[in-house]
């Protein structure tokens, strides 16, 4: 994965969105960071392998037994559910397996095609569309539940997406959203390495340094209270928690990390991740009229 040095917060939002679309079209998120998967893309075996990598890394932080059962509702039977930013379709599949009537959008054709292929391959159904979440192609009050994992902080205008989520939710609807945590250990390490020791403080702001060294064309990092406040402008209830994964708990090279992590009790891992994890996971309900 490469990181684009041309990004600047001085760019117009529409230009940033064009950059986002191009970046994610070229680098679809498959969790194959080093090109190690030799399986044919889009096959059942390929989906199984990329899922194994992500779901495996999510234990015990996001997954206890069933994928994402610590963070995703267990029963969505018959509910109209929207996923914003479907990527390779793992979350859409898990929502469908919980009984949801899944609708999914993504900024790129590559993600739409991959998610549609996945759903067909696994015998599930979803309506998948290419769309910008800053202007969702759905009527008001269309959905019972909206899900988004690691997506809306890449947008040029995140608040517009929050407004759109509130608009398309039913009056008692709920949304669950993940974005990057500004207080995370990994964010602090990036700032130490690149902003301070690397000398980027001479020509960039801390936020620009984080954008430059994160995945995607642009990426905002939020403080938990800041992100909660953003949602409280559109929802009656909004609260967030900090979550993480093994790399947040044991910030060592991958081969060493697993050996060290195996000696740490799960409850201790969860406690550490809740303080320094890379994710803010927010739940909001009852959109304001």
N, C-alpha and C positions, 0 to 999 in steps of 0.2 A: 504494500500500500504506500502510495506517495502522498505528500502533503503539499498543497498549493501555496506558493509563496506570493501569489498575486492578490490575495484577498486583502481587503481594506474596509474598515467600517465607514470610509468616506463614499463607498459605492452606493448608488441608488438602490432601493429595495428590489425593484424589478430586475436590476442587473444581478443582484445576489440570488434571486430565485432562478434566473437563467443559469447561473453558476452552479447552484444546487442541483438542478435538473441534469446538467451535463456531467457533474461529478458522480452522482449516484447512477447514472446510466453507464458510465465507464467502470465504476467500481461497485457493483451490486453487493450488498452485505450478505455474504455466505459463511462468515467466520472461518474462511480458509485464508488466513493472513499471509501464508508463505507458499501458496500454490501446491499444497501437499496432496490434495485430493485428486486422484487420477480417474475417478469414475465419471461417466458421461453426465453432464449437467442436465437436470430436469428429469432424470430417471428416479424410480422409487429408491434405488440403492443410494443415489446421490443425496436425495432428501434425507434419508435415514442417517447418513453420515454427518451431514451438517447439523441435523437435529441432535445427534449424540454429543457433538462437541458443545453445543450451546446448553442443552438441558443438563449435561454432565457438569458443566461449570456453574450451573445455577443451584446445585445442591451444596449445603442445606439452606442456602440463603433465600432462594425464591421457590424452590421445589423441595417438598418433603417426600412424597410418594408419587403423586400424579404431577406431570409438568405444570409448574407455576401455581400449584395449589395453595401456596402461601400468599399469593397476590391476586389471583383471578377468581371470580365467583365460581362456585362449584356447579350451580344449577342456573342455566340461562334458558331453560326449556321454553320454546315458543316466543322468546323475546326478539325484537328487532334490534340488532347490534351492529354498530359501525366500528370498524378498525381504521384509524388514520395512520397511514404509512405502513403498508402490509409487508414490504420487503420481499423475502422469499416465502412468506405465507405460513410460517410456523404458528404464529399467534392466531391467525384466522382459522387454521385447522383446529387448534385447541378450543377456540370459542365455539366452533361448529360441533365438536365432540361433546360439549356441554349443553347442547340442545339449541344453540342460538340460530336464528336466521341471519346469516352473516352478509353484511355489505362491507366492502373494503375499497379504500382508495390509496393511490400512491402517485407521486409526482412523475414517475418514469414508466415507460412502456415495458422495460425489462422486468420490473417488479410485478406489474399487472400480469404479464405473461407467465412468470414463474409461479405466482400465487394461484392463478387459474389452472395451470398444469398440475400443481400439487393437489388441489382440491379434487380434480378429476382422478388423479392417480390413487388417491386414498378413498375414493368413493363418497366424497362429501360435496356439498353444494355451497356456492357463494356467488354473489354478484360483485364482480371486481371491475373497478373503473379507474382510468387515468384522470386524476383531478388534483388541483391545488387546494389544500385544506384551508387556505385563506379565503376561499369562496367555494363552499361545498355545494355540489349539484343535487341538493335534496330539499324538500319542503320543510317548513317549520314543524317542529314537534313530530319528527318521523321516527325517532329511536328511543328505546328504553334504556340503552346502555351504550357508551362510547369508550373505546379502548385505544390507547396509543402508547407504544413502548419505544422510547428513545428517538423521537421524531421531531416534535414541534419546536425544540430548541434550535433546530437547524434552519427554521424559517426566517425570512427577512423581517416578518411582522408577526411575532408569536401571539400578540394580543388579539389580532384578527382571528387567529385560529380558535382561541379561547372563546371569543364572541360567537364564532360559528358553531362551536360545540354546544354552547348554551342555546343557540337558536334551534338546532335540529333535535335537541333532547325534548322529551315529553316533560310536563310540569313536575313530575316526581322522579324524573330520570336521574341517572348517575353516570359519572365519568371517572376513569382511573387513568392516570397519565404519568409517564416517567420522563424526567429530564436530567441533565448533568448537574452535579452538586459542586458549587463553587468552593465549599469548605472541605472537599474530599482530599484524602491523602495524595491521590494521584495528581490532582490539580495543583496541590502545593509543591509536589516534586517537580512537575513541569515548570512551574514558575521559578523554583530554585535553580533548576538546571539551565533553562533557556533564558529566562528574563533577567536573573541576577548573575549567575556564573557565565552565561553565554553572552551577556552584554546587550540583550535586546531592550533593556530599559532605556537605552539611549535613543531609540527610534520608534518604540511601540509602547502602547499601554499594556498593563497586565492582561486585560481581556483579549487584546489582539494577539498576544503570545499564546494564550490558551486556544483561540480559534485556529491559529496557524498549526499547532501541533496536535489537533484533534482530528478525528475522522470527519469527512464531509468538507464541503466548500466553506461553510460557515457553521459555527456552533456557539451558542450562548451557554454560560454556566450561571446557575442561579443559587442564591442563598435560599434556604427553605422558607423563611418568613417572607421574603420578597416574592417567591413563587405563589405562596398561599395568598398574599395580598392581591396578586394579579387575578386569581380566580375569584376572590371575594367581590370583585367588581361586577361579576356576572352570575355568581351563585350564592345561595343563602348559606350553604355550608361548604367549607373547604379546609382540609387539614392534610399535612404531609408528614412523611417519615423518611429517614435516611436508610437506604439499603445498599448492599454491596455484594461483591463476590470474592472468591479466594484471593485474587490478586490484590484486593484492598486490604485483606487481613494479613497476608504474607507477601509483601512486595519484593519478591525475589525472582530470579529467572525460573521459567516454568518447570524445568526438571527438578530443581531443588525445592521449589515451592510446594509441590505435591508431597514430598517426603516430610517437610516441616509441618505442613497443614494436617497430615494424618495423625500427628501427636497432640493436636489441639482439640479439646471437646467441642462438640457442635454448639452448645450454648455459649461457650466462650467466643467462638467464631461469630455467632450472630450478634453478640454484644459489641464486639469490636467493629463489625460492619455497620452497626447502627450509629456509630460515632463518626467513622471516617470513610464510609462507603461512597462510591462514585455516583450513586443515584439518589435523586429525590423522587419519591413515589407519592403522588397526591391523589386523594379521593375527594370529589366534589359532587354535590347533589342539590336538587331543587333550584333549577335555573331561575334567575330573576326575570320577571316580565319585561 
